[in-house]
Amino acid sequence: MRILSMIGLVIIMIAFIGCVTNPITGRQSIQMINSSQINAMALQQYRTTLSKHKVIAGGEANRVRGVGERIANAARNYYRNIGRERDLANYNWEFNLIQDQQLNAWCMPGGKVAVYTGILPITQDDTGLAVVMGHEISHALAGHGNERISQATLAQYGGQLVGVSISNAQIAGIFNQLYPLSAQVGLLAYGRKQESEADQMGLYLMAMAGYDPRQAPAFWDRMQKASGPTGTPAFLSTHPSPANRKTALEAMMPKALVYYRSALGK
Protein backbone atom coordinates (compact mmCIF):
# COMPACT_ATOMS: atom_id res chain seq x y z
CA MET A 1 0.00 0.00 0.00
CA ARG A 2 2.85 2.36 0.83
CA ILE A 3 4.44 1.73 -2.58
CA LEU A 4 1.14 2.40 -4.33
CA SER A 5 0.76 5.64 -2.40
CA MET A 6 4.23 6.72 -3.46
CA ILE A 7 3.45 5.94 -7.11
CA GLY A 8 0.26 7.95 -6.83
CA LEU A 9 2.18 10.87 -5.34
CA VAL A 10 4.72 10.68 -8.17
CA ILE A 11 1.97 10.83 -10.79
CA ILE A 12 0.32 13.78 -9.04
CA MET A 13 3.65 15.66 -8.86
CA ILE A 14 4.35 15.06 -12.54
CA ALA A 15 0.83 16.07 -13.53
CA PHE A 16 1.14 19.29 -11.52
CA ILE A 17 4.52 20.20 -13.00
CA GLY A 18 3.67 19.32 -16.62
CA CYS A 19 0.01 20.32 -16.82
CA VAL A 20 -0.76 22.62 -19.76
CA THR A 21 -4.06 24.37 -20.46
CA ASN A 22 -5.04 24.93 -24.09
CA PRO A 23 -5.89 28.65 -24.38
CA ILE A 24 -8.48 28.04 -27.11
CA THR A 25 -10.29 24.90 -25.93
CA GLY A 26 -9.56 24.98 -22.19
CA ARG A 27 -8.53 21.30 -22.20
CA GLN A 28 -5.72 20.34 -19.82
CA SER A 29 -3.03 17.83 -20.69
CA ILE A 30 0.30 16.59 -19.37
CA GLN A 31 3.21 17.84 -21.49
CA MET A 32 6.35 17.39 -19.45
CA ILE A 33 8.98 17.08 -22.19
CA ASN A 34 11.03 20.11 -23.24
CA SER A 35 9.42 21.30 -26.48
CA SER A 36 12.79 22.31 -27.93
CA GLN A 37 13.93 18.67 -27.78
CA ILE A 38 10.81 17.48 -29.57
CA ASN A 39 10.93 20.24 -32.17
CA ALA A 40 14.55 19.45 -33.03
CA MET A 41 13.73 15.79 -33.59
CA ALA A 42 10.62 16.73 -35.58
CA LEU A 43 12.63 19.05 -37.81
CA GLN A 44 15.17 16.32 -38.56
CA GLN A 45 12.43 13.86 -39.47
CA TYR A 46 10.59 16.48 -41.52
CA ARG A 47 13.72 17.13 -43.58
CA THR A 48 14.26 13.39 -44.05
CA THR A 49 10.66 12.89 -45.15
CA LEU A 50 10.83 15.73 -47.67
CA SER A 51 14.07 14.32 -49.08
CA LYS A 52 12.29 11.07 -49.91
CA HIS A 53 9.39 12.67 -51.78
CA LYS A 54 8.85 15.06 -54.66
CA VAL A 55 8.13 18.47 -53.16
CA ILE A 56 6.05 20.74 -55.41
CA ALA A 57 7.21 24.32 -56.04
CA GLY A 58 4.89 27.07 -57.25
CA GLY A 59 1.28 26.75 -58.33
CA GLU A 60 -0.75 24.76 -55.81
CA ALA A 61 2.17 24.86 -53.38
CA ASN A 62 1.80 28.64 -53.15
CA ARG A 63 -1.88 28.19 -52.33
CA VAL A 64 -1.05 25.71 -49.57
CA ARG A 65 1.53 28.10 -48.17
CA GLY A 66 -0.87 31.05 -48.32
CA VAL A 67 -3.65 29.23 -46.45
CA GLY A 68 -1.19 27.91 -43.87
CA GLU A 69 0.31 31.32 -43.22
CA ARG A 70 -3.12 32.88 -42.75
CA ILE A 71 -4.01 30.29 -40.12
CA ALA A 72 -0.62 30.60 -38.39
CA ASN A 73 -1.01 34.40 -38.33
CA ALA A 74 -4.50 34.07 -36.85
CA ALA A 75 -3.06 31.86 -34.11
CA ARG A 76 -0.28 34.35 -33.40
CA ASN A 77 -2.78 37.21 -33.13
CA TYR A 78 -5.01 35.24 -30.78
CA TYR A 79 -2.17 34.16 -28.51
CA ARG A 80 -0.77 37.70 -28.45
CA ASN A 81 -4.16 39.18 -27.55
CA ILE A 82 -4.49 36.89 -24.53
CA GLY A 83 -0.89 37.44 -23.41
CA ARG A 84 0.40 33.97 -24.31
CA GLU A 85 2.52 34.79 -27.34
CA ARG A 86 5.50 33.11 -25.64
CA ASP A 87 3.73 29.78 -26.16
CA LEU A 88 4.55 30.11 -29.87
CA ALA A 89 8.17 31.22 -29.48
CA ASN A 90 9.54 27.84 -30.65
CA TYR A 91 7.30 27.55 -33.71
CA ASN A 92 9.02 28.04 -37.06
CA TRP A 93 6.29 27.49 -39.61
CA GLU A 94 6.98 25.75 -42.87
CA PHE A 95 4.42 24.57 -45.42
CA ASN A 96 5.18 22.10 -48.21
CA LEU A 97 3.12 20.30 -50.83
CA ILE A 98 4.18 16.70 -51.50
CA GLN A 99 3.42 14.90 -54.76
CA ASP A 100 1.54 11.83 -53.52
CA GLN A 101 -1.98 10.53 -54.11
CA GLN A 102 -2.61 9.76 -50.45
CA LEU A 103 -5.51 11.59 -48.81
CA ASN A 104 -3.22 13.03 -46.20
CA ALA A 105 -1.85 16.13 -44.49
CA TRP A 106 0.05 16.53 -41.24
CA CYS A 107 1.87 18.98 -38.99
CA MET A 108 4.89 17.96 -36.96
CA PRO A 109 5.68 19.57 -33.57
CA GLY A 110 7.14 23.04 -34.03
CA GLY A 111 5.01 23.87 -37.07
CA LYS A 112 6.38 21.71 -39.90
CA VAL A 113 3.43 21.11 -42.25
CA ALA A 114 3.01 18.82 -45.24
CA VAL A 115 -0.02 18.51 -47.51
CA TYR A 116 -0.26 15.70 -50.08
CA THR A 117 -1.56 16.45 -53.56
CA GLY A 118 -4.03 13.59 -53.24
CA ILE A 119 -6.13 15.52 -50.74
CA LEU A 120 -6.46 18.67 -52.88
CA PRO A 121 -9.44 17.41 -54.93
CA ILE A 122 -11.24 16.74 -51.64
CA THR A 123 -10.51 20.20 -50.26
CA GLN A 124 -11.80 21.74 -53.55
CA ASP A 125 -10.95 25.34 -52.60
CA ASP A 126 -9.06 27.46 -50.07
CA THR A 127 -11.79 27.07 -47.46
CA GLY A 128 -11.67 23.29 -47.68
CA LEU A 129 -7.89 23.46 -47.48
CA ALA A 130 -8.24 25.66 -44.38
CA VAL A 131 -10.36 22.96 -42.71
CA VAL A 132 -7.73 20.27 -43.05
CA MET A 133 -4.76 22.56 -42.40
CA GLY A 134 -6.46 24.17 -39.41
CA HIS A 135 -7.02 20.70 -37.98
CA GLU A 136 -3.42 19.58 -38.52
CA ILE A 137 -1.89 22.85 -37.31
CA SER A 138 -4.02 22.50 -34.17
CA HIS A 139 -2.38 19.17 -33.36
CA ALA A 140 0.94 21.01 -33.16
CA LEU A 141 -0.37 24.08 -31.33
CA ALA A 142 -2.15 21.92 -28.77
CA GLY A 143 1.08 20.02 -28.09
CA HIS A 144 -0.45 16.66 -28.92
CA GLY A 145 2.94 15.26 -29.88
CA ASN A 146 4.36 16.30 -26.50
CA GLU A 147 1.31 14.83 -24.80
CA ARG A 148 1.72 11.48 -26.57
CA ILE A 149 5.44 11.38 -25.78
CA SER A 150 4.77 12.33 -22.15
CA GLN A 151 2.17 9.58 -21.82
CA ALA A 152 4.58 7.04 -23.29
CA THR A 153 7.39 8.25 -21.02
CA LEU A 154 5.21 7.92 -17.93
CA ALA A 155 4.15 4.44 -18.97
CA GLN A 156 7.73 3.36 -19.64
CA TYR A 157 9.62 5.01 -16.79
CA GLY A 158 7.00 5.77 -14.13
CA GLY A 159 8.49 6.61 -10.76
CA GLN A 160 12.01 6.92 -12.17
CA LEU A 161 11.03 10.37 -13.42
CA VAL A 162 11.17 11.97 -9.97
CA GLY A 163 14.69 13.14 -9.23
CA VAL A 164 16.07 11.50 -12.37
CA SER A 165 16.48 13.29 -15.68
CA ILE A 166 15.31 11.45 -18.76
CA SER A 167 18.13 11.51 -21.28
CA ASN A 168 17.88 12.85 -24.81
CA ALA A 169 18.49 9.33 -26.07
CA GLN A 170 15.53 8.00 -24.09
CA ILE A 171 13.26 10.75 -25.39
CA ALA A 172 14.52 10.14 -28.92
CA GLY A 173 13.74 6.45 -28.55
CA ILE A 174 10.13 7.19 -27.59
CA PHE A 175 9.84 9.82 -30.34
CA ASN A 176 10.99 7.30 -32.95
CA GLN A 177 8.46 4.77 -31.68
CA LEU A 178 5.65 7.27 -32.13
CA TYR A 179 6.96 8.83 -35.37
CA PRO A 180 8.64 5.88 -37.14
CA LEU A 181 10.34 6.84 -40.40
CA SER A 182 9.21 3.54 -41.92
CA ALA A 183 5.59 4.66 -41.58
CA GLN A 184 3.74 7.66 -42.94
CA VAL A 185 4.62 10.50 -40.60
CA GLY A 186 1.15 12.00 -40.74
CA LEU A 187 -0.49 8.82 -39.51
CA LEU A 188 0.63 9.15 -35.90
CA ALA A 189 -2.33 7.67 -34.03
CA TYR A 190 -3.66 10.47 -31.88
CA GLY A 191 -6.38 9.61 -29.38
CA ARG A 192 -10.03 10.47 -29.95
CA LYS A 193 -9.85 13.32 -27.41
CA GLN A 194 -6.92 14.83 -29.27
CA GLU A 195 -8.67 14.49 -32.64
CA SER A 196 -11.82 16.09 -31.25
CA GLU A 197 -9.75 18.92 -29.78
CA ALA A 198 -8.04 19.44 -33.15
CA ASP A 199 -11.50 19.65 -34.75
CA GLN A 200 -12.58 22.32 -32.28
CA MET A 201 -9.37 24.32 -32.33
CA GLY A 202 -9.05 24.01 -36.10
CA LEU A 203 -12.62 25.22 -36.64
CA TYR A 204 -11.97 28.30 -34.52
CA LEU A 205 -8.59 29.02 -36.12
CA MET A 206 -9.92 28.82 -39.69
CA ALA A 207 -12.71 31.19 -38.64
CA MET A 208 -10.21 33.59 -37.05
CA ALA A 209 -8.30 33.51 -40.35
CA GLY A 210 -11.41 34.57 -42.26
CA TYR A 211 -12.48 31.20 -43.70
CA ASP A 212 -16.16 30.27 -43.41
CA PRO A 213 -16.39 27.54 -40.70
CA ARG A 214 -19.80 26.46 -42.04
CA GLN A 215 -17.93 24.70 -44.85
CA ALA A 216 -16.14 22.33 -42.44
CA PRO A 217 -18.88 19.65 -42.23
CA ALA A 218 -19.00 19.42 -46.04
CA PHE A 219 -15.24 18.82 -46.20
CA TRP A 220 -15.41 16.00 -43.64
CA ASP A 221 -18.33 14.48 -45.56
CA ARG A 222 -16.24 14.51 -48.73
CA MET A 223 -13.33 12.89 -46.91
CA GLN A 224 -15.57 10.10 -45.65
CA LYS A 225 -17.14 9.52 -49.06
CA ALA A 226 -13.69 9.39 -50.66
CA SER A 227 -13.11 6.07 -48.90
CA GLY A 228 -15.55 4.36 -51.30
CA PRO A 229 -16.11 0.63 -50.81
CA THR A 230 -12.66 0.06 -49.30
CA GLY A 231 -13.55 1.53 -45.91
CA THR A 232 -12.35 4.50 -43.86
CA PRO A 233 -9.23 6.32 -45.15
CA ALA A 234 -6.20 5.91 -42.91
CA PHE A 235 -6.28 9.68 -42.38
CA LEU A 236 -9.60 9.26 -40.53
CA SER A 237 -8.78 6.06 -38.66
CA THR A 238 -8.57 7.66 -35.21
CA HIS A 239 -10.96 10.54 -35.87
CA PRO A 240 -14.46 10.83 -34.37
CA SER A 241 -17.22 8.97 -36.18
CA PRO A 242 -19.00 11.03 -38.86
CA ALA A 243 -22.14 11.33 -36.74
CA ASN A 244 -20.24 12.41 -33.62
CA ARG A 245 -18.14 14.85 -35.62
CA LYS A 246 -21.21 16.45 -37.19
CA THR A 247 -22.90 16.85 -33.81
CA ALA A 248 -19.77 18.37 -32.29
CA LEU A 249 -19.25 20.79 -35.19
CA GLU A 250 -22.85 21.96 -34.94
CA ALA A 251 -22.37 22.64 -31.22
CA MET A 252 -19.17 24.61 -31.87
CA MET A 253 -20.47 26.56 -34.87
CA PRO A 254 -22.03 29.56 -33.04
CA LYS A 255 -18.70 30.42 -31.37
CA ALA A 256 -16.82 29.79 -34.61
CA LEU A 257 -19.12 32.22 -36.42
CA VAL A 258 -18.36 34.90 -33.84
CA TYR A 259 -14.66 34.54 -34.69
CA TYR A 260 -15.45 34.51 -38.41
CA ARG A 261 -17.54 37.67 -38.33
CA SER A 262 -14.91 39.40 -36.23
CA ALA A 263 -12.27 38.46 -38.83
CA LEU A 264 -14.46 40.00 -41.53
CA GLY A 265 -14.96 43.15 -39.44
CA LYS A 266 -18.68 42.57 -38.95
C-alpha positions as CSV (number, residue, x, y, z in Angstrom):
1,M,0.0,0.0,0.0
2,R,2.8,2.4,0.8
3,I,4.4,1.7,-2.6
4,L,1.1,2.4,-4.3
5,S,0.8,5.6,-2.4
6,M,4.2,6.7,-3.5
7,I,3.5,5.9,-7.1
8,G,0.3,8.0,-6.8
9,L,2.2,10.9,-5.3
10,V,4.7,10.7,-8.2
11,I,2.0,10.8,-10.8
12,I,0.3,13.8,-9.0
13,M,3.7,15.7,-8.9
14,I,4.4,15.1,-12.5
15,A,0.8,16.1,-13.5
16,F,1.1,19.3,-11.5
17,I,4.5,20.2,-13.0
18,G,3.7,19.3,-16.6
19,C,0.0,20.3,-16.8
20,V,-0.8,22.6,-19.8
21,T,-4.1,24.4,-20.5
22,N,-5.0,24.9,-24.1
23,P,-5.9,28.7,-24.4
24,I,-8.5,28.0,-27.1
25,T,-10.3,24.9,-25.9
26,G,-9.6,25.0,-22.2
27,R,-8.5,21.3,-22.2
28,Q,-5.7,20.3,-19.8
29,S,-3.0,17.8,-20.7
30,I,0.3,16.6,-19.4
31,Q,3.2,17.8,-21.5
32,M,6.4,17.4,-19.4
33,I,9.0,17.1,-22.2
34,N,11.0,20.1,-23.2
35,S,9.4,21.3,-26.5
36,S,12.8,22.3,-27.9
37,Q,13.9,18.7,-27.8
38,I,10.8,17.5,-29.6
39,N,10.9,20.2,-32.2
40,A,14.6,19.5,-33.0
41,M,13.7,15.8,-33.6
42,A,10.6,16.7,-35.6
43,L,12.6,19.1,-37.8
44,Q,15.2,16.3,-38.6
45,Q,12.4,13.9,-39.5
46,Y,10.6,16.5,-41.5
47,R,13.7,17.1,-43.6
48,T,14.3,13.4,-44.1
49,T,10.7,12.9,-45.1
50,L,10.8,15.7,-47.7
51,S,14.1,14.3,-49.1
52,K,12.3,11.1,-49.9
53,H,9.4,12.7,-51.8
54,K,8.8,15.1,-54.7
55,V,8.1,18.5,-53.2
56,I,6.1,20.7,-55.4
57,A,7.2,24.3,-56.0
58,G,4.9,27.1,-57.3
59,G,1.3,26.8,-58.3
60,E,-0.7,24.8,-55.8
61,A,2.2,24.9,-53.4
62,N,1.8,28.6,-53.1
63,R,-1.9,28.2,-52.3
64,V,-1.1,25.7,-49.6
65,R,1.5,28.1,-48.2
66,G,-0.9,31.0,-48.3
67,V,-3.6,29.2,-46.4
68,G,-1.2,27.9,-43.9
69,E,0.3,31.3,-43.2
70,R,-3.1,32.9,-42.7
71,I,-4.0,30.3,-40.1
72,A,-0.6,30.6,-38.4
73,N,-1.0,34.4,-38.3
74,A,-4.5,34.1,-36.9
75,A,-3.1,31.9,-34.1
76,R,-0.3,34.4,-33.4
77,N,-2.8,37.2,-33.1
78,Y,-5.0,35.2,-30.8
79,Y,-2.2,34.2,-28.5
80,R,-0.8,37.7,-28.5
81,N,-4.2,39.2,-27.6
82,I,-4.5,36.9,-24.5
83,G,-0.9,37.4,-23.4
84,R,0.4,34.0,-24.3
85,E,2.5,34.8,-27.3
86,R,5.5,33.1,-25.6
87,D,3.7,29.8,-26.2
88,L,4.5,30.1,-29.9
89,A,8.2,31.2,-29.5
90,N,9.5,27.8,-30.6
91,Y,7.3,27.6,-33.7
92,N,9.0,28.0,-37.1
93,W,6.3,27.5,-39.6
94,E,7.0,25.7,-42.9
95,F,4.4,24.6,-45.4
96,N,5.2,22.1,-48.2
97,L,3.1,20.3,-50.8
98,I,4.2,16.7,-51.5
99,Q,3.4,14.9,-54.8
100,D,1.5,11.8,-53.5
101,Q,-2.0,10.5,-54.1
102,Q,-2.6,9.8,-50.4
103,L,-5.5,11.6,-48.8
104,N,-3.2,13.0,-46.2
105,A,-1.8,16.1,-44.5
106,W,0.1,16.5,-41.2
107,C,1.9,19.0,-39.0
108,M,4.9,18.0,-37.0
109,P,5.7,19.6,-33.6
110,G,7.1,23.0,-34.0
111,G,5.0,23.9,-37.1
112,K,6.4,21.7,-39.9
113,V,3.4,21.1,-42.2
114,A,3.0,18.8,-45.2
115,V,0.0,18.5,-47.5
116,Y,-0.3,15.7,-50.1
117,T,-1.6,16.5,-53.6
118,G,-4.0,13.6,-53.2
119,I,-6.1,15.5,-50.7
120,L,-6.5,18.7,-52.9
121,P,-9.4,17.4,-54.9
122,I,-11.2,16.7,-51.6
123,T,-10.5,20.2,-50.3
124,Q,-11.8,21.7,-53.6
125,D,-11.0,25.3,-52.6
126,D,-9.1,27.5,-50.1
127,T,-11.8,27.1,-47.5
128,G,-11.7,23.3,-47.7
129,L,-7.9,23.5,-47.5
130,A,-8.2,25.7,-44.4
131,V,-10.4,23.0,-42.7
132,V,-7.7,20.3,-43.0
133,M,-4.8,22.6,-42.4
134,G,-6.5,24.2,-39.4
135,H,-7.0,20.7,-38.0
136,E,-3.4,19.6,-38.5
137,I,-1.9,22.8,-37.3
138,S,-4.0,22.5,-34.2
139,H,-2.4,19.2,-33.4
140,A,0.9,21.0,-33.2
141,L,-0.4,24.1,-31.3
142,A,-2.2,21.9,-28.8
143,G,1.1,20.0,-28.1
144,H,-0.5,16.7,-28.9
145,G,2.9,15.3,-29.9
146,N,4.4,16.3,-26.5
147,E,1.3,14.8,-24.8
148,R,1.7,11.5,-26.6
149,I,5.4,11.4,-25.8
150,S,4.8,12.3,-22.1
151,Q,2.2,9.6,-21.8
152,A,4.6,7.0,-23.3
153,T,7.4,8.3,-21.0
154,L,5.2,7.9,-17.9
155,A,4.2,4.4,-19.0
156,Q,7.7,3.4,-19.6
157,Y,9.6,5.0,-16.8
158,G,7.0,5.8,-14.1
159,G,8.5,6.6,-10.8
160,Q,12.0,6.9,-12.2
161,L,11.0,10.4,-13.4
162,V,11.2,12.0,-10.0
163,G,14.7,13.1,-9.2
164,V,16.1,11.5,-12.4
165,S,16.5,13.3,-15.7
166,I,15.3,11.4,-18.8
167,S,18.1,11.5,-21.3
168,N,17.9,12.8,-24.8
169,A,18.5,9.3,-26.1
170,Q,15.5,8.0,-24.1
171,I,13.3,10.8,-25.4
172,A,14.5,10.1,-28.9
173,G,13.7,6.4,-28.5
174,I,10.1,7.2,-27.6
175,F,9.8,9.8,-30.3
176,N,11.0,7.3,-32.9
177,Q,8.5,4.8,-31.7
178,L,5.6,7.3,-32.1
179,Y,7.0,8.8,-35.4
180,P,8.6,5.9,-37.1
181,L,10.3,6.8,-40.4
182,S,9.2,3.5,-41.9
183,A,5.6,4.7,-41.6
184,Q,3.7,7.7,-42.9
185,V,4.6,10.5,-40.6
186,G,1.2,12.0,-40.7
187,L,-0.5,8.8,-39.5
188,L,0.6,9.2,-35.9
189,A,-2.3,7.7,-34.0
190,Y,-3.7,10.5,-31.9
191,G,-6.4,9.6,-29.4
192,R,-10.0,10.5,-29.9
193,K,-9.9,13.3,-27.4
194,Q,-6.9,14.8,-29.3
195,E,-8.7,14.5,-32.6
196,S,-11.8,16.1,-31.3
197,E,-9.8,18.9,-29.8
198,A,-8.0,19.4,-33.2
199,D,-11.5,19.6,-34.7
200,Q,-12.6,22.3,-32.3
201,M,-9.4,24.3,-32.3
202,G,-9.0,24.0,-36.1
203,L,-12.6,25.2,-36.6
204,Y,-12.0,28.3,-34.5
205,L,-8.6,29.0,-36.1
206,M,-9.9,28.8,-39.7
207,A,-12.7,31.2,-38.6
208,M,-10.2,33.6,-37.0
209,A,-8.3,33.5,-40.3
210,G,-11.4,34.6,-42.3
211,Y,-12.5,31.2,-43.7
212,D,-16.2,30.3,-43.4
213,P,-16.4,27.5,-40.7
214,R,-19.8,26.5,-42.0
215,Q,-17.9,24.7,-44.9
216,A,-16.1,22.3,-42.4
217,P,-18.9,19.7,-42.2
218,A,-19.0,19.4,-46.0
219,F,-15.2,18.8,-46.2
220,W,-15.4,16.0,-43.6
221,D,-18.3,14.5,-45.6
222,R,-16.2,14.5,-48.7
223,M,-13.3,12.9,-46.9
224,Q,-15.6,10.1,-45.6
225,K,-17.1,9.5,-49.1
226,A,-13.7,9.4,-50.7
227,S,-13.1,6.1,-48.9
228,G,-15.6,4.4,-51.3
229,P,-16.1,0.6,-50.8
230,T,-12.7,0.1,-49.3
231,G,-13.6,1.5,-45.9
232,T,-12.4,4.5,-43.9
233,P,-9.2,6.3,-45.2
234,A,-6.2,5.9,-42.9
235,F,-6.3,9.7,-42.4
236,L,-9.6,9.3,-40.5
237,S,-8.8,6.1,-38.7
238,T,-8.6,7.7,-35.2
239,H,-11.0,10.5,-35.9
240,P,-14.5,10.8,-34.4
241,S,-17.2,9.0,-36.2
242,P,-19.0,11.0,-38.9
243,A,-22.1,11.3,-36.7
244,N,-20.2,12.4,-33.6
245,R,-18.1,14.9,-35.6
246,K,-21.2,16.5,-37.2
247,T,-22.9,16.9,-33.8
248,A,-19.8,18.4,-32.3
249,L,-19.2,20.8,-35.2
250,E,-22.8,22.0,-34.9
251,A,-22.4,22.6,-31.2
252,M,-19.2,24.6,-31.9
253,M,-20.5,26.6,-34.9
254,P,-22.0,29.6,-33.0
255,K,-18.7,30.4,-31.4
256,A,-16.8,29.8,-34.6
257,L,-19.1,32.2,-36.4
258,V,-18.4,34.9,-33.8
259,Y,-14.7,34.5,-34.7
260,Y,-15.5,34.5,-38.4
261,R,-17.5,37.7,-38.3
262,S,-14.9,39.4,-36.2
263,A,-12.3,38.5,-38.8
264,L,-14.5,40.0,-41.5
265,G,-15.0,43.1,-39.4
266,K,-18.7,42.6,-38.9
